[in-house]
Amino acid sequence: MSSSSETETSAPPAQRAAVSRSGLAFAIAAYALWGFLPIYFIALEPAGPIEIVGWRVLLSLLRPGGFMRIALYSEIGRWGVVAARQEIAERRYGASAAAIRRCRRELMQRDDDAAQNVMRMTDFYSTSECRDFLFHTQEHRMTLPAIKRFLTEQNLRFVGMEVVPVRARQYATQFPNDRAMDNLDNWDAFERDNPQTFESMYRFWVQAPAA
């Protein structure tokens, strides 16, 4: 003789209705957040959401007392690139290989400062690299005062710049009291006097605080 029993449990109808209403409220809130978050990200320009998340991930991996090497584009150093990009946009060259070659030919026929500035870069002479160099849809550039604020906010210590020896000697002559070469205000003044110093990128080291 065998017997079987089946027990079915369910929430009361009133409770199920309450859960359904709360779920709908959470769904509406989620859609609203996705609608308003872009406004928040615009307020954080020139850093986009990907960069913000990326910084958080990188800094979370930095151990107490650890060092990090950072490379960022300079707003001052890339003035020629900015001017060329603006002209490319105004003249609507497009981004095909033929358009890039035509743009390069026209720039090489000029002798103004902006054209000469971009022609010093090796990326200018390769079609694929020139596409990223001058035809990229978005490029984030920084200034040293902005970098200083960011490091302060993240509690990171500026260790020093990577520069060619001739620039290091010039800096030491201009700022003899800054023997460690770790004063970002001085580096900002130096760059304004010598705008080609970081025409490639800022490359510098930072250190996280000790535990």
N, C-alpha and C positions, 0 to 999 in steps of 0.2 A: 504494500500500500504506500503510495507516495502522495505527497501533498506539495503544493507550490504556492507561494504568496508573492505578490508584487506590491511594493509600497511606492506610491507616487507622492512626492513632496513638491509643493509649489508655494510661492509667496501669495499672500492675499491680494485681491485685485487692486485695492487702494495703494498697497506698497509698490506693485508693479507699475502703476500709473505714475507714482512719484519718481521712481527710478527712470522711467522713460522721459519725464519732463526734465530731470536734471541732466540726462544725457544730451537732450536737444539743446539745453542751455550751454553745455560745454562745447558742443559742435559749433554753435553760433559764435561763441567767444573765440574759438580757434580760427575761424574764417575772418573774424574782425581783426585779430592779431596779425594774420598774414596780410591783411589790407593796409594796416597802419605801420608795420615794421619798415617798409621801404622809406617812409618819411624819416624814421629814426636813422636809417643808414645814410640818407642824404645829408643829415645834420653832421654825420661823422666823416664826410669827405675831407681830404682826398683819399682816405682809406675806405675801401669797400668791405662788404660783409665777409667775403672770402679772406681778405687780409686780416680782418679783426679776429676771425676764428683761428686763422693760421698763427697769429701772434700768441693767442692764448695757448694753443697746443705747444708751440715751441718753448714758451716760457715755463710751461708746466714740466717740461723735460729738463730744464736747467737746474742742476743740483745746487744746493747752498754753497756759495763760494766759487761756483763754476763760471767758466768763460764762454762767451758766444761771439762769433764773428758775424758782422752784419754788413750787407751791401745794399745801398739804396741810390736811386737816381737823384741828382742834384738839380734843383730848379734853376740855379744860377749857372751851373756848369753846362747845362743842356739848352742854353738860350737859342743856339743856332738850330737845334732840332725842333724846338717849339716854333720858331719862325718858319722853318721848312714845312712842318706839319700844317700850320695854318694856311700857308700858300697852297699846299697840295689839296686841302679841303676846299678852299675858295675856287680853285681851278678845276676841281672835280676830275682829277686824273683817273680815278679808279685804282684797283689793286692788282690788276693782271700783270703778268710778266712783261708784256709789251708796254703797258703804261708805266711800270717802274723803270724800264730802260729809257723810255722817252723822257721821263722826269730827270733821270740822271744825266742824260745828254744835255738837257737844257741847263741844269745846274752847273755842269762842267764848263759851259761857255760863259759863265758869269765870274766876276772877280770881286763881288761885294763880300763883306765880312761874314754874313750869314752863310752864303754858299761855301766860302773857304772853310768855315768852321766845320760843316758836316763832311766836307771832302777830306778832312784830316783823319776821319774815323775809318778803320778798315772795313766795318760793316757796310759802308756805302758801296763798296765795289763788288759785292756779291748780291745777286738778285734776291735770293731767299733771305739773306741776312738784312738786306735793305728793306724788305717788306716789313720785318719786325722793327727795324731801326726808325723808319720814317712813315710807314703806312699802317702801323698798328692802331687799332681802334681806340685803345685806352692805355695810358701810361701814367703811373703815379710818380710824382717827383716831390722831393722834400727839401726843406731848408734846415740849416743847423739849429736855429732857434726852436723849430718844431721838434727836431730830434731831441734837443735838450729837455723840452717839456715832457716828451714821451718817456724818456729815461727816468726823469724825476717821478712821474706818475707810477712807473713800474718798479721803482726803487732799485734801479740798476746803476752801477757806477761806470762812467765812461773811462776806459783805460787808455786808449790812444788811437790815432789815425794811422792808416797805411798810406804813405806817400813816397814818391820817388826821392832819392837822396838830395837832389838839388832843391826841391821844395822844402824838405826838412831843414836844410841849411838856411834857406831864406826865412823860414818861420823862426828859427832859433835866433837869427839876427834881429828880426823885428820884435820878438818877445823874449828877450834874454832871461827874464825872471821866471818864465814858465819852462823850467828845465824838463819836467815830465811831459810836456806838450799835451796836457790833458784838459786844457781850458777851452770849452766849446765857444765861449764868447770871443776868445782870441782867434779861434779857427774861422769863425764867421767873418770877423773883420779881415782876416788874411784872404779868405776866398773872395770877398768883395774887391779887394785890391788886386787879386790874381785870379780872375774868373775861370781860367783854364785848369786850375788845380784839380778839380773834381769833374772834369768834362766827361769822363767815362762813368765813374760812380764814386759815391762815398764808400769807403771800406774801413771799418773800424771795429774795435773790440770793446765789449762790455763785460762786467762781472756782476753776478748776483750776490746779494748780501750773505754773509756767513750765517749758519744756523744759530 
